[in-house]
Amino acid sequence: MITNFFFYLVIFLFSFGQLGRVSLEHGLINFYVYEIFLVMFFINLFFKFKFKPLISFFKTEKTLFVFFAWTILTYFISLFYFTGTENLIALLYLLKIIFYGAFYLYLSSYLKHNKGGETVLRRGVIIFAVFTALSSGVQYLFYPDLRNLIYSGWDPHLNRLFGVFFDTSLAAAIYGLVFLYFYKRKKIIFSVIFITLFILTFSRSAYVMLLFTILFDIFRKKNIKFGILILILFFAIFAFVPKRFGIGVDLTRTFSVSSRVADYQKAILIWQKSPVIGHGYNHIQFIKEKMNLLGRSSDLPFHSEASFSSSYMIVLVTTGIVGIILFLLSLKKIILDNKKSFIYVMFICLLSLVDNIILHPFILFLMGVIILSDN
């Protein structure tokens, strides 16, 4: 009962998104309130299962284990090129990624040893879906302009749905994941709600990746009739949703494309300085400073400075060519070995090509919960 209570509490706090964000050291250190209780939840699971989930992981997922080991190794190699404070901040990023991976393993063990575990997780997804739909509707109707938060480092999304996540790409990824969850269950009402929320982000890359995922699912002869219905609904809803003024809702806009290209060029330039082992996870912001490649002209925080517009670029820059190969091999094995989670992982992997999605803590947590609740 205590374990279930902690999980529901984590889901509730997770539903607050960026509203639960706590920033320290001028935004260099960030965590979320839900993560405090997530750690407590994890500790509870650790005392139950000890090291068994980790031992099992080592035996069955050697490629992913080697990737994490390589990531840790490259971090320690890079220590000599940065200050103590920079290394400490980078270590917190690294520990967070490792923590979410370990959390998934222990949550999986929890399900195996608790018959009602999947029901708890499914209820958690429903709770999150309801809170997210309500908060997103409130944001779109009463707070459609994020320009007043430019000073704190957020992009000025205007007349687009960003919900409590303050970023349209991240919001689209979350709406897309929840939509796919209900799409697989052929829950038409929830599917329509979340495909509508997804469309209102006006994220073109997310549109393409989700449509591709659904089409691929149809070609796999999964949900054929329902998939075709959803595709028809997608285009019908898009035709009728309001397109308010602003460049963000213009699907022919070119600014975001050119900015991404410039970001990729910057990533390649940094990677070339250490192509084999990278610069260590996650020293990106600090290496940008050393190379005078920061995208801002003042001391104002900018949340994308510690990343690039592609999760794969982040892995390449921080762990080198060896790291990205191990990362891709790990994703390939995950996709091929888990048929039930195929469309979730595929959608997120595709979207991560054009934004930092798969490494974001919100996605790591939500995708883990959704995948395990769907097994």
VOBA-1610 file (N, C-alpha, C; in pm, whole numbers, padded with zeros to 5 digits, always signed):
BEGIN
Met+00082-00122+00000Met+00000+00000+00000Met+00085+00126+00000Ile+00195+00126+00078Ile+00283+00242+00083Ile+00347+00267-00054Thr+00388+00157-00119Thr+00449+00168-00251Thr+00351+00229-00350Asn+00226+00183-00349Asn+00124+00237-00439Asn+00098+00384-00411Phe+00094+00420-00282Phe+00071+00560-00245Phe+00181+00650-00301Phe+00306+00607-00287Phe+00418+00686-00338Phe+00408+00703-00490Phe+00367+00595-00558Phe+00357+00602-00703Phe+00251+00703-00745Tyr+00134+00697-00685Tyr+00027+00791-00719Tyr+00068+00935-00687Leu+00141+00952-00577Leu+00190+01085-00540Leu+00288+01137-00645Val+00377+01049-00692Val+00473+01087-00796Val+00400+01127-00923Ile+00299+01049-00963Ile+00222+01080-01083Ile+00152+01215-01070Phe+00094+01240-00955Phe+00025+01367-00932Phe+00121+01484-00945Leu+00237+01476-00881Leu+00335+01584-00886Leu+00397+01594-01026Phe+00414+01482-01093Phe+00466+01482-01229Phe+00373+01560-01323Ser+00245+01557-01294Ser+00145+01625-01377Ser+00162+01777-01377Phe+00239+01831-01282Phe+00262+01975-01277Phe+00368+02020-01377Gly+00441+01924-01436Gly+00539+01958-01538Gly+00644+02057-01490Gln+00668+02160-01571Gln+00769+02261-01538Gln+00729+02347-01419Leu+00603+02345-01380Leu+00560+02421-01262Leu+00622+02363-01135Gly+00666+02240-01143Gly+00732+02176-01029Gly+00883+02179-01038Arg+00935+02263-01126Arg+01080+02272-01148Arg+01146+02359-01039Val+01257+02312-00988Val+01337+02388-00891Val+01474+02411-00954Ser+01514+02537-00966Ser+01641+02572-01030Ser+01738+02633-00929Leu+01863+02589-00935Leu+01969+02639-00848Leu+02086+02685-00933Glu+02172+02766-00876Glu+02293+02812-00946Glu+02260+02874-01082His+02162+02967-01079His+02124+03040-01200His+02078+02946-01312Gly+02009+02841-01273Gly+01953+02749-01372Gly+02046+02639-01418Leu+02169+02633-01366Leu+02263+02528-01406Leu+02227+02394-01344Ile+02161+02397-01228Ile+02117+02276-01161Ile+01965+02280-01152Asn+01901+02177-01204Asn+01755+02172-01204Asn+01706+02034-01162Phe+01599+02035-01086Phe+01530+01910-01056Phe+01382+01942-01037Tyr+01302+01837-01027Tyr+01158+01854-01016Tyr+01110+01796-00883Val+01005+01855-00830Val+00954+01812-00700Val+00916+01664-00702Tyr+00859+01619-00813Tyr+00818+01478-00820Tyr+00938+01384-00807Glu+01058+01432-00847Glu+01176+01347-00840Glu+01218+01318-00697Ile+01185+01407-00605Ile+01216+01383-00463Ile+01145+01258-00416Phe+01015+01251-00448Phe+00936+01136-00406Phe+00964+01014-00493Leu+01009+01038-00616Leu+01048+00926-00702Leu+01170+00855-00644Val+01263+00933-00590Val+01381+00874-00524Val+01338+00793-00402Met+01243+00845-00325Met+01193+00773-00208Met+01125+00643-00251Phe+01049+00651-00360Phe+00983+00534-00415Phe+01087+00431-00459Phe+01194+00479-00523Phe+01301+00391-00570Phe+01372+00324-00451Ile+01398+00399-00348Ile+01465+00343-00229Ile+01382+00231-00169Asn+01251+00252-00166Asn+01160+00150-00116Asn+01170+00022-00200Leu+01178+00037-00331Leu+01191-00079-00420Leu+01328-00144-00406Phe+01430-00063-00385Phe+01566-00117-00372Phe+01578-00207-00250Phe+01518-00167-00138Phe+01526-00251-00018Phe+01448-00381-00036Lys+01352-00382-00127Lys+01275-00503-00153Lys+01352-00601-00242Phe+01417-00546-00346Phe+01477-00632-00448Phe+01629-00633-00449Lys+01690-00550-00365Lys+01836-00543-00356Lys+01900-00524-00495Phe+01998-00606-00531Phe+02071-00588-00658Phe+02022-00684-00768Lys+01916-00758-00741Lys+01868-00857-00838Lys+01832-00795-00974Pro+01760-00682-00980Pro+01727-00624-01110Pro+01851-00583-01189Leu+01954-00534-01120Leu+02077-00492-01188Leu+02153-00613-01243Ile+02156-00721-01166Ile+02223-00843-01211Ile+02152-00900-01333Ser+02020-00901-01330Ser+01942-00950-01442Ser+01963-00864-01566Phe+01972-00732-01545Phe+01995-00639-01655Phe+02130-00666-01721Phe+02231-00691-01641Phe+02364-00718-01694Phe+02365-00845-01780Lys+02287-00944-01739Lys+02284-01071-01812Lys+02209-01060-01944Thr+02104-00980-01948Thr+02016-00978-02066Thr+02039-00859-02159Glu+02091-00748-02108Glu+02106-00626-02188Glu+02251-00577-02186Lys+02340-00661-02234Lys+02483-00629-02226Lys+02520-00504-02307Thr+02457-00485-02422Thr+02490-00368-02505Thr+02456-00238-02434Leu+02337-00233-02375Leu+02296-00113-02303Leu+02383-00093-02179Phe+02419-00203-02114Phe+02508-00194-01998Phe+02644-00136-02038Val+02697-00182-02151Val+02826-00132-02199Val+02814+00017-02234Phe+02699+00058-02290Phe+02680+00200-02321Phe+02687+00284-02195Phe+02618+00243-02090Phe+02620+00318-01964Phe+02762+00318-01906Ala+02830+00204-01914Ala+02967+00195-01863Ala+03059+00290-01941Trp+03041+00295-02072Trp+03122+00384-02156Trp+03093+00530-02122Thr+02967+00561-02099Thr+02927+00698-02063Thr+02994+00741-01933Ile+02997+00652-01836Ile+03063+00681-01708Ile+03213+00698-01727Leu+03273+00609-01807Leu+03417+00614-01832Leu+03456+00746-01899Thr+03383+00786-02002Thr+03417+00910-02074Thr+03398+01033-01985Tyr+03303+01024-01892Tyr+03286+01135-01797Tyr+03412+01150-01712Phe+03463+01040-01660Phe+03582+01048-01574Phe+03706+01091-01653Ile+03715+01049-01778Ile+03828+01091-01861Ile+03825+01243-01883Ser+03704+01298-01894Ser+03690+01441-01925Ser+03709+01532-01804Leu+03719+01474-01685Leu+03726+01554-01563Leu+03840+01656-01564Phe+03950+01622-01626Phe+04070+01706-01621Phe+04058+01834-01704Tyr+03955+01842-01787Tyr+03943+01957-01878Tyr+03841+02060-01830Phe+03781+02035-01711Phe+03679+02125-01661Phe+03702+02152-01513Thr+03638+02257-01463Thr+03653+02293-01322Thr+03575+02197-01234Gly+03600+02204-01104Gly+03530+02118-01010Gly+03380+02141-01012Thr+03340+02268-01019Thr+03197+02301-01022Thr+03132+02248-01150Glu+03200+02265-01262Glu+03147+02216-01390Glu+03134+02065-01390Asn+03231+01997-01332Asn+03225+01851-01325Asn+03113+01803-01234Leu+03091+01877-01125Leu+02984+01840-01033Leu+02848+01853-01100Ile+02828+01963-01171Ile+02701+01985-01241Ile+02680+01878-01348Ala+02788+01848-01423Ala+02779+01744-01526Ala+02748+01608-01463Leu+02805+01582-01345Leu+02781+01455-01276Leu+02634+01440-01240Leu+02570+01550-01202Leu+02428+01545-01167Leu+02344+01505-01288Tyr+02380+01557-01406Tyr+02312+01516-01530Tyr+02329+01366-01552Leu+02453+01319-01536Leu+02483+01178-01559Leu+02409+01088-01461Leu+02410+01127-01334Leu+02342+01046-01232Leu+02192+01040-01258Lys+02136+01148-01310Lys+01992+01149-01337Lys+01957+01048-01446Ile+02039+01044-01552Ile+02014+00948-01660Ile+02025+00804-01608Ile+02128+00779-01528Ile+02147+00644-01471Ile+02032+00609-01378Phe+01989+00707-01299Phe+01879+00684-01205Phe+01751+00640-01275Tyr+01717+00710-01384Tyr+01593+00675-01455Tyr+01603+00536-01517Gly+01721+00500-01563Gly+01739+00365-01615Gly+01720+00262-01506Ala+01778+00287-01389Ala+01765+00194-01275Ala+01621+00190-01226Phe+01554+00304-01226Phe+01414+00308-01183Phe+01328+00217-01269Tyr+01352+00219-01398Tyr+01276+00133-01490Tyr+01295-00014-01453Leu+01419-00052-01424Leu+01447-00191-01389Leu+01375-00233-01261Tyr+01377-00146-01160Tyr+01315-00182-01032Tyr+01163-00175-01040Leu+01110-00085-01121Leu+00965-00080-01140Leu+00918-00206-01213Ser+01000-00254-01306Ser+00970-00378-01376Ser+00966-00495-01279Ser+01061-00499-01185Ser+01062-00605-01084Ser+00940-00595-00993Tyr+00901-00473-00963Tyr+00781-00451-00880Tyr+00659-00513-00947Leu+00647-00497-01078Leu+00533-00552-01151Leu+00534-00704-01150Lys+00655-00762-01162Lys+00666-00908-01166Lys+00625-00972-01033His+00642-00898-00924His+00616-00955-00792His+00485-00905-00730Asn+00411-00824-00805Asn+00283-00772-00754Asn+00177-00788-00863Lys+00079-00874-00836Lys-00023-00903-00937Lys-00103-00779-00976Gly-00123-00689-00882Gly-00201-00569-00911Gly-00117-00452-00958Gly+00012-00478-00982Gly+00102-00369-01019Gly+00065-00300-01149Glu+00028-00377-01250Glu-00008-00318-01379Glu-00131-00231-01367Thr-00225-00272-01283Thr-00346-00191-01261Thr-00310-00057-01200Val-00215-00059-01105Val-00170+00065-01041Val-00108+00158-01146Leu-00024+00102-01232Leu+00041+00183-01335Leu-00061+00239-01434Arg-00158+00158-01474Arg-00259+00204-01568Arg-00344+00315-01509Arg-00377+00301-01382Arg-00451+00410-01315Arg-00366+00536-01310Gly-00236+00517-01291Gly-00146+00632-01290Gly-00146+00704-01424Val-00144+00628-01533Val-00147+00688-01667Val-00278+00765-01687Ile-00390+00708-01640Ile-00520+00775-01653Ile-00521+00905-01573Ile-00468+00900-01452Ile-00461+01021-01367Ile-00380+01129-01438Phe-00264+01091-01489Phe-00179+01187-01559Phe-00250+01241-01682Ala-00319+01155-01757Ala-00388+01197-01879Ala-00496+01299-01848Val-00573+01275-01742Val-00682+01367-01706Val-00626+01502-01663Phe-00526+01502-01574Phe-00467+01627-01528Phe-00403+01703-01645Thr-00336+01629-01733Thr-00267+01692-01846Thr-00367+01754-01943Ala-00475+01684-01972Ala-00577+01737-02063Ala-00638+01865-02005Leu-00667+01865-01876Leu-00728+01982-01812Leu-00632+02101-01810Ser-00508+02078-01767Ser-00411+02188-01758Ser-00376+02241-01897Ser-00373+02154-01997Ser-00342+02198-02133Ser-00454+02285-02189Gly-00579+02246-02160Gly-00693+02327-02204Gly-00691+02465-02142Val-00659+02470-02012Val-00651+02598-01942Val-00540+02686-02001Gln-00425+02625-02027Gln-00313+02702-02086Gln-00349+02758-02222Tyr-00408+02675-02307Tyr-00438+02718-02444Tyr-00541+02831-02446Leu-00638+02825-02356Leu-00745+02924-02355Leu-00705+03054-02284Phe-00630+03042-02175Phe-00606+03158-02091Phe-00460+03204-02084Tyr-00367+03123-02136Tyr-00226+03163-02129Tyr-00157+03119-02259Pro-00198+03177-02372Pro-00146+03132-02502Pro-00011+03192-02541Asp+00047+03274-02453Asp+00168+03348-02489Asp+00275+03327-02382Leu+00389+03272-02423Leu+00497+03245-02328Leu+00607+03351-02335Arg+00581+03459-02408Arg+00685+03560-02427Arg+00723+03631-02297Asn+00634+03632-02199Asn+00667+03699-02073Asn+00767+03620-01990Leu+00801+03497-02033Leu+00899+03416-01961Leu+01030+03404-02037Ile+01049+03488-02139Ile+01175+03486-02213Ile+01293+03513-02119Tyr+01270+03600-02021Tyr+01377+03638-01928Tyr+01431+03518-01850Ser+01348+03413-01835Ser+01392+03296-01760Ser+01439+03182-01850Gly+01452+03212-01981Gly+01514+03116-02071Gly+01422+03034-02158Trp+01291+03061-02155Trp+01198+02983-02236Trp+01176+03048-02372Asp+01153+02965-02473Asp+01124+03018-02606Asp+00987+03084-02607Pro+00968+03188-02689Pro+00843+03266-02690Pro+00731+03201-02771His+00682+03086-02729His+00575+03019-02803His+00447+03102-02794Leu+00391+03134-02909Leu+00271+03218-02916Leu+00159+03143-02985Asn+00044+03135-02917Asn-00077+03072-02971Asn-00056+02926-03010Arg+00032+02861-02939Arg+00054+02717-02956Arg+00036+02649-02821Leu+00003+02522-02825Leu-00017+02448-02701Leu+00116+02396-02649Phe+00153+02442-02531Phe+00275+02392-02466Phe+00246+02337-02327Gly+00122+02355-02281Gly+00080+02299-02154Gly+00165+02344-02037Val+00186+02254-01942Val+00271+02285-01827Val+00415+02246-01854Phe+00445+02215-01982Phe+00579+02170-02018Phe+00664+02282-02079Phe+00600+02395-02114Phe+00666+02518-02159Phe+00750+02500-02285Asp+00726+02392-02358Asp+00800+02367-02481Asp+00710+02286-02573Thr+00690+02332-02695Thr+00594+02265-02784Thr+00642+02128-02830Ser+00772+02112-02852Ser+00825+01982-02895Ser+00811+01878-02784Leu+00846+01917-02662Leu+00833+01827-02548Leu+00687+01795-02523Ala+00602+01898-02531Ala+00459+01876-02511Ala+00405+01780-02617Ala+00447+01798-02742Ala+00402+01710-02851Ala+00445+01566-02825Ala+00566+01548-02774Ala+00616+01414-02743Ala+00530+01349-02635Ile+00495+01425-02533Ile+00414+01372-02422Ile+00272+01343-02468Tyr+00210+01437-02541Tyr+00076+01413-02593Tyr+00077+01293-02687Gly+00183+01283-02767Gly+00195+01171-02861Gly+00204+01038-02790Leu+00284+01031-02684Leu+00297+00907-02608Leu+00164+00865-02546Val+00095+00962-02484Val-00033+00931-02421Val-00136+00891-02527Phe-00134+00962-02640Phe-00224+00925-02750Phe-00200+00781-02794Leu-00074+00743-02816Leu-00042+00608-02861Leu-00087+00503-02759Tyr-00082+00538-02633Tyr-00127+00448-02526Tyr-00275+00416-02545Phe-00356+00519-02570Phe-00500+00497-02588Phe-00532+00446-02728Tyr-00451+00483-02823Tyr-00466+00433-02960Tyr-00452+00281-02964Lys-00355+00227-02891Lys-00335+00083-02887Lys-00453+00012-02824Arg-00522+00081-02733Arg-00638+00023-02665Arg-00769+00055-02735Lys-00760+00130-02844Lys-00878+00171-02923Lys-00979+00247-02839Lys-00927+00333-02750Lys-01012+00420-02669Lys-01034+00549-02746Ile-01146+00559-02815Ile-01168+00666-02911Ile-01174+00805-02846Ile-01239+00818-02731Ile-01254+00951-02670Ile-01118+01007-02628Phe-01041+00928-02553Phe-00908+00973-02511Phe-00816+00993-02632Ser-00831+00907-02731Ser-00747+00920-02851Ser-00774+01053-02922Val-00901+01088-02935Val-00938+01214-03002Val-00890+01334-02921Ile-00905+01326-02787Ile-00860+01437-02701Ile-00711+01462-02718Phe-00633+01355-02714Phe-00487+01375-02716Phe-00433+01397-02857Ile-00501+01350-02959Ile-00457+01384-03094Ile-00486+01531-03121Thr-00594+01583-03061Thr-00626+01726-03074Thr-00522+01812-03002Leu-00488+01772-02880Leu-00384+01845-02806Leu-00252+01841-02883Phe-00222+01726-02937Phe-00100+01707-03016Phe-00099+01803-03135Ile-00207+01812-03206Ile-00215+01899-03324Ile-00197+02045-03287Leu-00251+02085-03172Leu-00245+02225-03130Leu-00105+02271-03091Thr-00009+02180-03083Thr+00130+02221-03060Thr+00190+02281-03187Phe+00132+02249-03301Phe+00181+02295-03432Phe+00330+02263-03450Ser+00368+02145-03400Ser+00505+02097-03415Ser+00512+02010-03540Arg+00569+02063-03647Arg+00570+01992-03775Arg+00647+01861-03768Ser+00761+01862-03704Ser+00841+01739-03694Ser+00765+01631-03619Ala+00693+01671-03513Ala+00614+01575-03437Ala+00501+01519-03522Tyr+00438+01606-03603Tyr+00333+01559-03695Tyr+00387+01446-03782Val+00500+01472-03847Val+00558+01376-03941Val+00591+01245-03871Met+00654+01254-03755Met+00698+01132-03685Met+00580+01050-03634Leu+00476+01116-03585Leu+00360+01041-03536Leu+00284+00977-03651Leu+00264+01051-03759Leu+00196+00995-03875Leu+00273+00877-03933Phe+00404+00890-03938Phe+00487+00780-03986Phe+00472+00658-03895Thr+00470+00681-03765Thr+00456+00571-03668Thr+00322+00500-03685Ile+00215+00576-03702Ile+00082+00515-03720Ile+00077+00436-03851Leu+00130+00495-03959Leu+00132+00426-04088Leu+00212+00296-04080Phe+00325+00303-04011Phe+00408+00184-03995Phe+00333+00077-03916Asp+00258+00121-03815Asp+00180+00028-03735Asp+00072-00038-03819Ile+00011+00039-03908Ile-00091-00015-03998Ile-00030-00118-04092Phe+00087-00087-04147Phe+00155-00180-04237Phe+00198-00308-04167Arg+00217-00298-04035Arg+00248-00418-03956Arg+00122-00500-03929Lys+00009-00452-03983Lys-00122-00515-03966Lys-00167-00511-03821Lys-00135-00398-03756Lys-00181-00374-03620Lys-00280-00257-03622Asn-00396-00274-03560Asn-00495-00165-03552Asn-00526-00105-03689Ile-00546-00187-03789Ile-00562-00135-03925Ile-00681-00040-03937Lys-00800-00087-03900Lys-00921-00005-03914Lys-00915+00118-03824Phe-00873+00096-03699Phe-00866+00209-03605Phe-00757+00307-03647Gly-00648+00254-03699Gly-00539+00341-03745Gly-00583+00429-03860Ile-00655+00372-03956Ile-00706+00451-04070Ile-00805+00557-04021Leu-00890+00518-03925Leu-00985+00615-03867Leu-00912+00730-03802Ile-00805+00701-03729Ile-00727+00804-03661Ile-00661+00897-03763Leu-00610+00842-03871Leu-00549+00925-03975Leu-00651+01021-04035Ile-00771+00972-04059Ile-00877+01059-04113Ile-00911+01167-04012Leu-00923+01128-03885Leu-00954+01225-03779Leu-00842+01328-03765Phe-00718+01285-03779Phe-00605+01376-03767Phe-00619+01491-03866Phe-00638+01460-03991Phe-00647+01563-04093Phe-00775+01645-04080Ala-00883+01581-04035Ala-01009+01654-04016Ala-00996+01754-03901Ile-00937+01708-03790Ile-00919+01797-03674Ile-00824+01910-03709Phe-00715+01878-03779Phe-00620+01983-03818Phe-00687+02089-03905Ala-00778+02047-03991Ala-00846+02141-04081Ala-00936+02237-04005Phe-00988+02193-03889Phe-01086+02275-03818Phe-01033+02344-03692Val-00917+02302-03640Val-00866+02370-03520Val-00830+02514-03553Pro-00848+02606-03459Pro-00817+02747-03486Pro-00668+02770-03510Lys-00637+02847-03614Lys-00499+02887-03642Lys-00488+03036-03611Arg-00450+03066-03489Arg-00438+03206-03449Arg-00317+03269-03516Phe-00304+03400-03497Phe-00191+03470-03559Phe-00060+03431-03491Gly+00049+03450-03563Gly+00181+03418-03509Gly+00255+03325-03601Ile+00387+03343-03610Ile+00469+03261-03699Ile+00473+03115-03653Gly+00450+03091-03523Gly+00458+02955-03470Gly+00353+02861-03526Val+00236+02915-03567Val+00130+02830-03619Val+00137+02818-03771Asp+00236+02884-03832Asp+00255+02878-03977Asp+00343+02757-04010Leu+00287+02657-04073Leu+00362+02534-04102Leu+00465+02553-04211Thr+00465+02668-04277Thr+00566+02695-04381Thr+00684+02775-04325Arg+00686+02796-04194Arg+00793+02875-04134Arg+00929+02809-04159Thr+01031+02890-04175Thr+01166+02838-04205Thr+01265+02866-04093Phe+01228+02954-04000Phe+01323+02992-03895Phe+01369+02873-03812Ser+01273+02786-03772Ser+01309+02674-03686Ser+01400+02575-03759Val+01381+02562-03892Val+01465+02472-03970Val+01609+02523-03974Ser+01624+02652-04006Ser+01758+02711-04015Ser+01828+02711-03880Ser+01753+02733-03772Ser+01814+02733-03639Ser+01861+02593-03601Arg+01786+02490-03642Arg+01828+02353-03614Arg+01954+02318-03693Val+01959+02358-03818Val+02077+02331-03901Val+02200+02396-03838Ala+02185+02520-03793Ala+02295+02591-03729Ala+02338+02519-03601Asp+02239+02465-03528Asp+02268+02393-03404Asp+02344+02264-03433Tyr+02304+02192-03538Tyr+02375+02069-03575Tyr+02519+02100-03616Gln+02538+02210-03688Gln+02673+02249-03730Gln+02760+02279-03609Lys+02700+02342-03510Lys+02772+02372-03386Lys+02811+02242-03315Ala+02719+02146-03313Ala+02745+02017-03249Ala+02860+01944-03317Ile+02860+01943-03450Ile+02966+01876-03524Ile+03101+01943-03498Leu+03099+02075-03491Leu+03222+02149-03464Leu+03280+02110-03328Ile+03195+02098-03228Ile+03240+02060-03094Ile+03285+01915-03092Trp+03209+01828-03158Trp+03243+01685-03161Trp+03381+01661-03223Gln+03415+01739-03324Gln+03544+01722-03392Gln+03663+01747-03301Lys+03640+01815-03190Lys+03748+01840-03093Lys+03783+01715-03014Ser+03688+01621-03006Ser+03712+01493-02937Ser+03621+01388-02997Pro+03651+01341-03116Pro+03558+01257-03192Pro+03539+01116-03139Val+03638+01059-03072Val+03629+00919-03031Val+03558+00902-02897Ile+03600+00978-02796Ile+03543+00960-02661Ile+03451+01074-02619Gly+03444+01180-02698Gly+03357+01291-02663Gly+03409+01376-02549His+03321+01463-02498His+03360+01558-02393His+03303+01523-02256Gly+03241+01407-02245Gly+03187+01366-02115Gly+03045+01415-02095Tyr+02960+01327-02045Tyr+02821+01364-02019Tyr+02811+01430-01881Asn+02751+01551-01869Asn+02705+01637-01976Asn+02777+01772-01959His+02886+01789-02032His+02967+01911-02027His+02934+02008-02140Ile+02822+01987-02208Ile+02793+02062-02330Ile+02796+02213-02309Gln+02726+02260-02207Gln+02721+02405-02187Gln+02860+02462-02161Phe+02941+02389-02091Phe+03073+02440-02053Phe+03171+02438-02171Ile+03159+02337-02257Ile+03245+02336-02375Ile+03200+02444-02473Lys+03069+02473-02476Lys+03020+02584-02559Lys+03081+02716-02512Glu+03088+02734-02381Glu+03147+02856-02326Glu+03293+02868-02363Lys+03366+02757-02352Lys+03508+02759-02384Lys+03533+02790-02531Met+03440+02750-02619Met+03455+02771-02762Met+03376+02892-02813Asn+03321+02969-02718Asn+03242+03089-02754Asn+03129+03056-02850Leu+03056+02950-02818Leu+02947+02905-02905Leu+02811+02913-02838Leu+02802+02984-02727Leu+02673+02998-02660Leu+02577+03076-02749Gly+02450+03037-02745Gly+02352+03100-02832Gly+02289+03224-02775Arg+02335+03269-02659Arg+02277+03390-02600Arg+02385+03498-02590Ser+02340+03621-02582Ser+02433+03733-02578Ser+02435+03801-02441Ser+02372+03738-02343Ser+02368+03797-02210Ser+02382+03687-02106Asp+02366+03723-01980Asp+02377+03625-01873Asp+02243+03559-01841Leu+02141+03586-01923Leu+02011+03527-01900Leu+02018+03376-01926Pro+01945+03298-01848Pro+01947+03153-01870Pro+01881+03116-02001Phe+01923+03008-02060Phe+01864+02958-02183Phe+01868+02807-02174His+01750+02744-02164His+01742+02605-02124His+01803+02507-02223Ser+01820+02548-02348Ser+01875+02457-02447Ser+02028+02462-02455Glu+02091+02545-02375Glu+02237+02558-02383Glu+02309+02430-02341Ala+02246+02351-02256Ala+02310+02226-02210Ala+02276+02109-02301Ser+02222+02138-02420Ser+02184+02030-02510Ser+02195+02076-02655Phe+02148+01992-02746Phe+02138+02026-02888Phe+02000+01986-02937Ser+01969+02026-03060Ser+01836+01997-03116Ser+01828+01855-03170Ser+01889+01763-03101Ser+01883+01621-03134Ser+01947+01544-03020Ser+01876+01446-02969Ser+01933+01364-02862Ser+02056+01289-02911Tyr+02058+01254-03039Tyr+02170+01179-03094Tyr+02296+01266-03101Met+02277+01394-03128Met+02389+01487-03128Met+02448+01501-02987Ile+02361+01500-02888Ile+02408+01509-02749Ile+02494+01388-02715Val+02447+01270-02752Val+02523+01147-02725Val+02655+01149-02801Leu+02652+01193-02927Leu+02773+01198-03008Leu+02877+01292-02947Val+02834+01410-02908Val+02927+01510-02855Val+02982+01468-02719Thr+02898+01408-02636Thr+02941+01376-02499Thr+03012+01242-02485Thr+02980+01146-02574Thr+03042+01013-02560Thr+03119+00970-02685Gly+03123+01055-02787Gly+03202+01027-02906Gly+03140+00925-02999Ile+03214+00888-03101Ile+03164+00794-03201Ile+03138+00656-03142Val+03219+00617-03044Val+03198+00488-02977Val+03065+00489-02904Gly+03038+00598-02834Gly+02914+00610-02756Gly+02790+00609-02844Ile+02793+00680-02956Ile+02673+00686-03041Ile+02647+00551-03106Ile+02751+00478-03140Ile+02733+00343-03196Ile+02668+00251-03093Leu+02718+00254-02970Leu+02659+00172-02863Leu+02515+00213-02835Phe+02488+00343-02841Phe+02354+00396-02816Phe+02257+00346-02923Leu+02297+00353-03049Leu+02212+00309-03160Leu+02189+00158-03155Leu+02293+00083-03121Leu+02277-00063-03109Leu+02181-00098-02995Ser+02189-00021-02888Ser+02099-00043-02774Ser+01954-00016-02813Leu+01932+00095-02884Leu+01796+00129-02928Leu+01741+00023-03023Lys+01828-00024-03112Lys+01787-00129-03207Lys+01741-00253-03132Lys+01816-00294-03032Lys+01781-00414-02955Lys+01650-00392-02878Ile+01635-00273-02819Ile+01513-00243-02743Ile+01391-00249-02834Ile+01403-00190-02953Ile+01291-00186-03047Ile+01254-00326-03096Leu+01355-00406-03129Leu+01329-00539-03185Leu+01283-00640-03080Asp+01328-00622-02955Asp+01298-00720-02851Asp+01166-00696-02780Asn+01109-00578-02797Asn+00987-00544-02722Asn+00876-00505-02819Lys+00803-00605-02868Lys+00700-00580-02969Lys+00586-00493-02917Lys+00552-00509-02790Lys+00440-00431-02735Lys+00474-00282-02721Ser+00601-00254-02697Ser+00643-00114-02678Ser+00697-00054-02806Phe+00688-00127-02916Phe+00750-00088-03042Phe+00712+00055-03084Ile+00582+00086-03089Ile+00542+00217-03143Ile+00582+00332-03051Tyr+00585+00309-02919Tyr+00627+00414-02827Tyr+00774+00451-02851Val+00858+00347-02854Val+01002+00369-02870Val+01031+00425-03009Met+00962+00375-03109Met+00983+00422-03245Met+00950+00570-03257Phe+00834+00611-03205Phe+00792+00752-03211Phe+00893+00843-03142Ile+00936+00806-03023Ile+01029+00889-02947Ile+01166+00891-03013Cys+01211+00777-03064Cys+01342+00772-03132Cys+01342+00860-03257Leu+01233+00858-03333Leu+01222+00941-03453Leu+01220+01089-03417Leu+01140+01123-03318Leu+01128+01264-03278Leu+01259+01315-03220Ser+01337+01227-03160Ser+01465+01266-03101Ser+01569+01303-03206Leu+01542+01271-03333Leu+01632+01312-03440Leu+01636+01464-03454Val+01525+01530-03423Val+01515+01674-03445Val+01495+01754-03317Asp+01502+01687-03203Asp+01494+01758-03075Asp+01547+01668-02965Asn+01579+01728-02851Asn+01627+01648-02739Asn+01506+01594-02663Ile+01461+01478-02702Ile+01340+01420-02645Ile+01370+01299-02557Ile+01440+01202-02612Ile+01456+01075-02541Ile+01540+01088-02413Leu+01621+01191-02402Leu+01704+01208-02282Leu+01639+01300-02178His+01521+01353-02209His+01454+01442-02114His+01393+01360-02000Pro+01407+01403-01875Pro+01354+01325-01762Pro+01205+01298-01771Phe+01127+01394-01821Phe+00983+01371-01836Phe+00956+01250-01926Ile+01030+01242-02036Ile+01009+01134-02132Ile+01060+01002-02076Leu+01176+01004-02011Leu+01231+00883-01952Leu+01134+00823-01851Phe+01073+00907-01770Phe+00979+00858-01669Phe+00848+00811-01733Leu+00788+00897-01814Leu+00656+00865-01871Leu+00663+00745-01965Met+00765+00740-02050Met+00776+00627-02142Met+00795+00496-02066Gly+00873+00499-01958Gly+00892+00380-01877Gly+00763+00331-01816Val+00685+00424-01761Val+00556+00388-01698Val+00459+00333-01802Ile+00450+00400-01918Ile+00357+00357-02022Ile+00396+00220-02077Ile+00524+00201-02103Ile+00569+00072-02159Ile+00539-00042-02060Leu+00570-00022-01934Leu+00548-00128-01835Leu+00401-00153-01809Ser+00319-00049-01817Ser+00175-00067-01794Ser+00109-00134-01914Asp+00181-00140-02026Asp+00125-00196-02149Asp+00171-00339-02173Asn+00254-00393-02084Asn+00303-00530-02102Asn+00204-00634-02049
//
